[in-house]
């Protein structure tokens, strides 16, 4: 799952004091000096073109040293999204220039643009990058539409006598043919109808599709968090804290619930802990019973999800899945 369930609304009313204590800064695209803006955006365009060609070696040669020795994540992101890049052309969305100064704040929070007493203004953004080494960085966000629909590519660069790649993130902007705004509107509809589970998972999906990276906040993303705060079901884990759920005469320790999206299905994953998965048949039956009981208690899920997967997971990593199908896959 994305970090939606683990985030809290930023305390914007304390911004003035928080920002003044540290020398770090962030500039919006219009504030970045022309020469620097041109350099970082050209670097981003080159990265997109190289990723589109699957030119992993050239990208690796132009990354910071820490990434060159740990490049598997970027290499996998390029390979996994080969079909998404096919036939696509990038369009610049925004760029930011971050400077940690000599004493970056411990929380690594960068505020970009104008912040008002009530929160973020349109066009402003915030980034949470704790532990970022001292230096200057740029973040460039591009949108592209290829064979798999709309995606975003966010590239982070560090100034090391030239802009070197320091981060690479590819994220889809649609699910089952719908964008994040569609899911947000339907989340509000479910909230109005009192369907808190459907509302929560649709808010989560909306946030996930609209956020180019999980460590960024905007006015819209913050609004989604605020709207969803009072609809989170008590039996859905958040903040890494498991919840107990009683059904079938027993109590389950649910550790995570998340939306799992494929090209034509919208599924719910339920993970819960068990002492052992050594008896496969019994564990699978138990997992299926949990999924069945959850759907029976919340029949609203039949309206939104194709399948519910319950994963029984033990301490050694054993994972046995029970499946309940709710409706056919989309065509």
C-alpha positions as a printed NumPy array, in Angstrom:
array([[  0.   ,   0.   ,   0.   ],
       [  1.101,   3.604,  -0.385],
       [  1.943,   5.741,   2.6  ],
       [ -1.557,   7.226,   2.647],
       [ -2.558,   5.395,   5.79 ],
       [  0.592,   6.457,   7.634],
       [  0.601,  10.163,   6.913],
       [ -0.607,  12.971,   9.127],
       [ -1.664,  16.439,   8.109],
       [  1.241,  18.869,   8.215],
       [  1.12 ,  21.475,  10.968],
       [  1.133,  24.457,   8.662],
       [  0.373,  26.942,  11.399],
       [  3.898,  26.464,  12.781],
       [  5.688,  26.897,   9.481],
       [  7.235,  30.267,  10.193],
       [  9.053,  29.057,  13.28 ],
       [  9.984,  25.709,  11.761],
       [ 11.471,  27.149,   8.587],
       [ 13.417,  29.99 ,  10.188],
       [ 15.39 ,  27.637,  12.438],
       [ 17.235,  26.043,   9.515],
       [ 19.042,  27.289,   6.426],
       [ 17.481,  24.842,   3.986],
       [ 15.273,  26.212,   1.225],
       [ 13.174,  25.253,  -1.787],
       [ 12.442,  27.233,  -4.928],
       [  9.559,  26.751,  -7.337],
       [ 10.197,  26.546, -11.075],
       [  9.631,  30.269, -11.679],
       [ 12.092,  31.11 ,  -8.91 ],
       [ 14.944,  28.925, -10.15 ],
       [ 17.695,  30.796, -12.043],
       [ 17.274,  30.26 , -15.783],
       [ 20.604,  28.508, -16.295],
       [ 19.998,  26.068, -13.451],
       [ 16.397,  25.391, -14.478],
       [ 17.456,  24.675, -18.044],
       [ 20.191,  22.296, -16.881],
       [ 18.02 ,  20.222, -14.543],
       [ 15.098,  20.01 , -16.951],
       [ 17.381,  18.969, -19.806],
       [ 18.793,  16.283, -17.516],
       [ 15.256,  15.079, -16.762],
       [ 14.369,  14.919, -20.46 ],
       [ 17.513,  12.877, -21.14 ],
       [ 16.663,  10.471, -18.327],
       [ 13.175,   9.969, -19.732],
       [ 14.497,   9.311, -23.241],
       [ 17.113,   6.866, -21.927],
       [ 14.517,   5.05 , -19.808],
       [ 12.211,   4.847, -22.828],
       [ 14.99 ,   3.113, -24.775],
       [ 15.84 ,   0.868, -21.843],
       [ 19.325,   2.386, -21.791],
       [ 20.076,   1.37 , -18.213],
       [ 23.874,   1.568, -18.55 ],
       [ 23.876,   5.238, -19.585],
       [ 21.511,   6.158, -16.769],
       [ 23.674,   4.324, -14.257],
       [ 26.807,   6.085, -15.482],
       [ 25.193,   9.441, -14.68 ],
       [ 23.959,   8.689, -11.166],
       [ 25.513,   9.595,  -7.827],
       [ 27.995,   7.059,  -6.436],
       [ 25.573,   5.736,  -3.821],
       [ 23.132,   4.732,  -6.57 ],
       [ 25.728,   3.254,  -8.894],
       [ 26.514,   0.652,  -6.247],
       [ 22.841,   0.052,  -5.47 ],
       [ 21.133,   0.392,  -8.836],
       [ 18.778,  -2.593,  -8.755],
       [ 15.732,  -0.543,  -7.792],
       [ 16.062,   1.865, -10.709],
       [ 16.929,  -0.919, -13.124],
       [ 13.814,  -2.832, -12.042],
       [ 11.641,   0.295, -12.349],
       [ 12.799,   0.792, -15.924],
       [ 12.281,  -2.845, -16.858],
       [  8.924,  -3.185, -15.116],
       [  7.599,  -0.101, -16.91 ],
       [  8.924,  -0.899, -20.371],
       [  5.4  ,  -1.124, -21.798],
       [  4.389,   2.129, -20.11 ],
       [  7.312,   3.99 , -21.71 ],
       [  6.642,   2.536, -25.17 ],
       [  5.513,   5.214, -27.609],
       [  5.297,   7.856, -24.893],
       [  6.4  ,  11.484, -24.91 ],
       [  7.097,  13.368, -21.699],
       [  5.559,  16.685, -20.737],
       [  7.07 ,  18.75 , -17.944],
       [  4.767,  19.261, -14.966],
       [  6.984,  21.056, -12.459],
       [ 10.505,  21.407, -11.12 ],
       [ 11.926,  22.406,  -7.742],
       [ 15.363,  23.396,  -6.454],
       [ 16.215,  22.246,  -2.93 ],
       [ 19.176,  23.457,  -0.876],
       [ 19.879,  21.816,   2.493],
       [ 22.224,  24.607,   3.571],
       [ 24.911,  23.689,   6.076],
       [ 22.418,  22.52 ,   8.728],
       [ 19.413,  20.669,   7.281],
       [ 16.464,  20.126,   9.606],
       [ 16.243,  16.68 ,  11.233],
       [ 12.834,  15.971,   9.665],
       [ 14.116,  16.82 ,   6.156],
       [ 11.018,  18.871,   5.344],
       [ 11.249,  21.373,   2.506],
       [  8.557,  23.99 ,   1.961],
       [  8.203,  25.314,  -1.584],
       [  6.081,  28.338,  -2.434],
       [  3.648,  30.331,  -0.32 ],
       [  2.045,  28.844,   2.788],
       [ -0.932,  30.532,   4.366],
       [ -2.336,  30.407,   7.873],
       [ -4.919,  27.878,   6.675],
       [ -2.39 ,  25.657,   4.938],
       [ -0.926,  25.275,   1.483],
       [ -1.671,  27.691,  -1.341],
       [ -2.22 ,  26.562,  -4.945],
       [  1.128,  25.813,  -6.585],
       [  2.974,  25.258,  -3.312],
       [  4.46 ,  21.917,  -2.282],
       [  6.279,  20.233,   0.573],
       [  8.781,  17.382,   0.501],
       [  9.778,  15.073,   3.358],
       [ 13.35 ,  13.883,   2.785],
       [ 14.893,  13.077,   6.188],
       [ 18.577,  12.202,   6.24 ],
       [ 19.329,  13.976,   2.957],
       [ 23.079,  14.695,   2.779],
       [ 24.108,  18.342,   2.697],
       [ 23.933,  19.71 ,  -0.831],
       [ 21.747,  21.074,  -3.605],
       [ 19.074,  18.947,  -5.247],
       [ 16.463,  19.317,  -7.947],
       [ 13.181,  17.459,  -8.335],
       [ 11.635,  17.326, -11.801],
       [  8.194,  15.821, -12.421],
       [  7.153,  14.774, -15.931],
       [  3.895,  13.282, -17.183],
       [  3.635,  10.836, -20.071],
       [  1.036,   8.677, -21.769],
       [  2.092,   5.487, -23.516],
       [  0.612,   2.075, -24.18 ],
       [ -0.357,   1.627, -20.526],
       [ -2.071,   4.987, -20.075],
       [ -0.964,   8.019, -18.04 ],
       [  2.117,   7.845, -15.813],
       [  4.428,  10.249, -14.027],
       [  8.213,  10.14 , -13.826],
       [  9.878,  11.991, -10.968],
       [ 13.65 ,  12.373, -11.112],
       [ 15.789,  13.707,  -8.281],
       [ 19.199,  15.144,  -9.128],
       [ 22.096,  16.161,  -6.882],
       [ 24.566,  18.861,  -7.862],
       [ 27.973,  17.164,  -7.992],
       [ 29.835,  19.357, -10.473],
       [ 26.886,  18.679, -12.75 ],
       [ 23.435,  17.255, -12.039],
       [ 23.645,  13.544, -11.23 ],
       [ 20.615,  11.288, -10.838],
       [ 19.816,  10.631,  -7.164],
       [ 16.285,   9.237,  -7.385],
       [ 13.923,   7.748,  -9.989],
       [ 10.213,   7.111,  -9.479],
       [  7.635,   5.886, -12.025],
       [  3.996,   5.859, -10.932],
       [  0.7  ,   5.196, -12.761],
       [ -1.884,   7.965, -12.778],
       [ -4.928,   5.825, -13.558],
       [ -6.553,   2.568, -12.469],
       [ -9.163,   0.687, -14.499],
       [ -9.269,   3.648, -16.871],
       [-10.001,   6.222, -14.16 ],
       [ -7.76 ,   8.959, -12.784],
       [ -7.29 ,  10.097,  -9.207],
       [ -9.964,  12.782,  -9.42 ],
       [-12.541,  10.152, -10.42 ],
       [-11.632,   8.069,  -7.37 ],
       [-11.755,  11.181,  -5.16 ],
       [-15.259,  12.081,  -6.366],
       [-16.478,   8.536,  -5.787],
       [-14.803,   8.435,  -2.353],
       [-16.891,  11.471,  -1.429],
       [-20.012,   9.732,  -2.713],
       [-19.281,   6.636,  -0.61 ],
       [-18.548,   8.833,   2.406],
       [-21.921,  10.566,   1.985],
       [-23.638,   7.156,   1.837],
       [-21.899,   6.011,   5.014],
       [-19.836,   3.348,   3.238],
       [-16.662,   4.04 ,   5.189],
       [-14.661,   1.082,   3.842],
       [-15.298,   1.934,   0.198],
       [-14.682,   5.615,   0.943],
       [-11.391,   4.9  ,   2.734],
       [ -9.961,   2.684,   0.009],
       [-11.074,   5.088,  -2.726],
       [ -9.502,   8.034,  -0.897],
       [ -6.339,   5.953,  -0.598],
       [ -6.381,   5.116,  -4.313],
       [ -7.053,   8.737,  -5.231],
       [ -4.079,   9.906,  -3.174],
       [ -1.88 ,   7.178,  -4.652],
       [ -2.73 ,   8.106,  -8.243],
       [ -2.387,  11.863,  -7.702],
       [  0.892,  11.781,  -5.751],
       [  3.912,  11.659,  -8.086],
       [  6.   ,  10.493,  -5.106],
       [  4.986,   9.396,  -1.615],
       [  7.126,  12.034,   0.102],
       [  5.381,  15.045,  -1.472],
       [  2.445,  17.118,  -0.271],
       [  0.334,  19.57 ,  -2.248],
       [ -2.862,  21.441,  -1.466],
       [ -4.941,  18.722,  -3.144],
       [ -3.099,  15.819,  -1.5  ],
       [ -3.485,  17.437,   1.917],
       [ -7.183,  17.937,   1.271],
       [ -7.588,  14.237,   0.497],
       [ -5.888,  13.369,   3.801],
       [ -8.094,  15.8  ,   5.711],
       [-11.307,  14.509,   4.134],
       [-10.411,  10.901,   4.83 ],
       [ -9.39 ,  11.373,   8.457],
       [-12.875,  10.796,   9.858],
       [-13.817,   7.83 ,   7.671],
       [-10.983,   5.406,   8.403],
       [-12.626,   2.174,   9.633],
       [-11.457,   0.963,  13.028],
       [-10.745,  -2.509,  11.666],
       [ -8.335,  -1.231,   8.987],
       [ -4.721,  -1.021,  10.251],
       [ -2.836,   2.274,   9.999],
       [  0.503,   3.573,  11.182],
       [  1.976,   0.085,  11.256],
       [ -0.307,  -0.896,  14.132],
       [ -2.231,  -4.165,  13.727],
       [ -5.911,  -4.47 ,  14.628],
       [ -7.93 ,  -7.385,  15.946],
       [-10.931,  -8.678,  14.046],
       [-13.345, -11.304,  15.359],
       [-15.133, -13.73 ,  13.052],
       [-15.808, -17.456,  12.776],
       [-15.472, -17.842,  16.553],
       [-11.851, -16.646,  16.596],
       [ -9.817, -13.454,  16.643],
       [ -7.541, -12.484,  13.762],
       [ -4.527, -10.181,  14.087],
       [ -4.759,  -8.105,  10.889],
       [ -1.495,  -6.326,  10.113],
       [ -2.275,  -4.627,   6.799],
       [ -5.039,  -3.918,   4.316],
       [ -4.26 ,  -2.521,   0.898],
       [ -5.637,  -2.065,  -2.587],
       [ -4.015,  -4.222,  -5.244],
       [ -4.528,  -3.018,  -8.814],
       [ -3.968,  -4.893, -12.047],
       [ -4.901,  -3.838, -15.572],
       [ -8.472,  -5.123, -15.236],
       [ -9.029,  -5.854, -11.534],
       [ -9.343,  -3.812,  -8.362],
       [ -8.641,  -6.097,  -5.418],
       [ -8.374,  -5.921,  -1.635],
       [ -5.466,  -7.554,   0.183],
       [ -5.822,  -8.484,   3.856],
       [ -2.686,  -9.644,   5.662],
       [ -2.892, -11.252,   9.08 ],
       [ -0.39 , -13.046,  11.297],
       [ -0.586, -16.732,  12.222],
       [  1.713, -18.931,  14.337],
       [  2.457, -21.251,  11.408],
       [  1.526, -21.908,   7.792],
       [  2.905, -25.451,   7.761],
       [ -0.563, -27.005,   7.324],
       [ -1.29 , -25.49 ,   3.914],
       [ -4.84 , -26.771,   3.432],
       [ -6.038, -25.758,   6.901],
       [ -4.361, -22.356,   6.647],
       [ -5.826, -21.685,   3.22 ],
       [ -9.297, -22.618,   4.449],
       [ -8.87 , -20.296,   7.415],
       [ -7.736, -17.433,   5.162],
       [-10.71 , -17.95 ,   2.87 ],
       [-13.044, -17.938,   5.881],
       [-11.601, -14.605,   7.014],
       [-12.105, -13.046,   3.568],
       [-15.649, -14.439,   3.38 ],
       [-16.537, -13.132,   6.835],
       [-15.152,  -9.676,   6.091],
       [-17.19 ,  -9.369,   2.899],
       [-20.286, -10.666,   4.687],
       [-19.909,  -7.972,   7.34 ],
       [-19.216,  -5.242,   4.751],
       [-21.204,  -6.155,   1.616],
       [-20.447,  -2.685,   0.222],
       [-17.09 ,  -4.16 ,  -0.86 ],
       [-18.901,  -6.115,  -3.583],
       [-19.591,  -2.816,  -5.319],
       [-15.932,  -1.807,  -5.608],
       [-13.649,  -4.851,  -5.538],
       [-13.227,  -7.777,  -7.912],
       [-11.468, -10.028,  -5.406],
       [-10.531, -10.155,  -1.741],
       [ -7.279, -11.926,  -0.878],
       [ -6.585, -12.889,   2.733],
       [ -2.897, -13.643,   3.361],
       [ -2.007, -15.749,   6.387],
       [  1.619, -14.883,   7.184],
       [  3.845, -16.501,   9.81 ],
       [  7.054, -15.275,  11.434],
       [  9.269, -17.147,   8.969],
       [  7.657, -15.418,   5.974],
       [  5.289, -18.208,   4.994],
       [  2.315, -16.774,   3.102],
       [ -0.829, -18.768,   2.339],
       [ -3.637, -17.009,   0.492],
       [ -7.375, -17.493,   0.599],
       [ -9.363, -15.936,  -2.268],
       [-12.965, -14.763,  -2.522],
       [-14.122, -13.498,  -5.924],
       [-16.776, -10.784,  -5.832],
       [-17.281,  -9.881,  -9.499],
       [-15.699, -10.552, -12.912],
       [-12.66 ,  -8.632, -14.108],
       [-13.256,  -5.519, -16.182],
       [-13.127,  -5.91 , -19.939]])
